[in-house]
Amino acid sequence: MNTKAYALYKKDFNSELRTRYAVNSLAMFIIVAISVILFSIGNEKISQSLTGGLFWVVIFFSAMSGLSRVFVSEEERGTSLALHLVAAPSTIFSGKLLFNVILVFCMNIIIAFLYSMLFEAFIIRNFSLFAVSFILGNIGLAVASTIIAAIISKAGAKGTLYPVLSFPILLPLILTSVQLTLLANQGAGFGDAKFELAIVFCYDVIILTGSYMLFDFVWKD
Amino acid sequence: MKNKYIFGAFIIVVFLGFMVYLFTQSNIKYESNFAKVMNENKIVRATGTWVKDKNYVIDRNNQTFTFYITDSNGNQMKVIYDGMMPNNFESAKSVVVTGQYKDGYFHASSILTKCPSKYEGQNTPDVKTSNL
C-alpha cells in the first residue's frame, strides 16, 4: 500500500515537473501578493499583529490558487477512472496528500523567508515555537486542502467553489495560527501558547481522521 | 469496515470536544493584580478603579487619553488609551482596560466602564416595623 502511494506521489511529482502548473501559480501568487502588500505599505510602519495576519492571508490564498491541482488535473485529463482501477481509495488519498504536504511546506517556507526578509516588523523572536506551530499548521492546511480538492474536482465551477468551501473548514486553523505566529513574534514561551498549540494539534487529528473516513465516499462515483 | 467508521467517529468526537474546551480557555484573561500585568507583558484585560486625584490628560492632536488606574492592592499604573475619554467614564465604579503593559505604561486598545446601577437602593434608614 505504501509503495503504491509513493508511486502515485512520484507520478504527480514528475507530471508537475513537466507542466509546472501548481508551482507556477503558487509562485506568481506569492510574488504578486507580497509585492502589492509592500507597495501599499510604503514607508509606513505596520504593527506586529498586522504582519502575522497578513502572513496567513498570503498563505491561505496561495493555497487556494495551487493546491486543488492534485485532483482537478486527474479529472481534466480524464485519468481518474484509471486511478480507480489501480489502487484503493485510502492509498490514492495518501499519495495525493504526500504531494500536497510537500508542496505546502515548500510554499510556506518560501513565504516565511520572504516575510522575514522584507518586513521589518516580522521578527521571529521564539523560533522553536514558530517552527512547531508552522509545522502543525501546514499539516492541517495540506490535509484540508487535499480532501476539499477531491470534493470539488467533480463539480463545475471549481475555481470559485474551492476557496468558498475551504474558508469555513480552515477558519479555526487560520485564526489559531495567526495567534500563534503573533505569540512567536512577540517572543512568548511554549507555556503561553500551549492552548493554541493543542487546538491546532486537535484540528490536525480531526481533519486527518475525517478525510480518511470521508474519502471512500467522495471517491466512489 | 463498520468498525473503522465507529472508531473514526469516536476520535473525531473526542478531539472536537477537547478543541471546544480549549477554545474557551485561550481567550484573553481578566487580571485584577497589576503587579502581574506589569511583569508578564501579555495582552490582558486589567480591571481596576480610576485614580481621580492624579492628573489625566486628553491629547486632542494625537487622539490619546492618559490616566492612572489602581487595583485593590494599591498598585498604580499609567494607562494610555488610543481614543477619547468615554462618556460615562467619570461616573464609572470600575474600568476594564484591554491591552498590554510595556515601556512603563499600559497601552490600552479599549476601555469598558462599569457604571453604578440606576436601580441601586438608596441609603434610606431602615424602616422598622413596629409592633404597636
Interface residues (C-beta under 8 A of the other chain):
Chain A: P172 T176 Q179 A188 D192 F195 E196 A198 I199 C202 Y203 V205 I206 T209 G210 Y212 M213
Chain B: K4 Y5 G8 A9 I11 I12 F15 L16 F18 M19 L22 F23 Q25 S26 K42
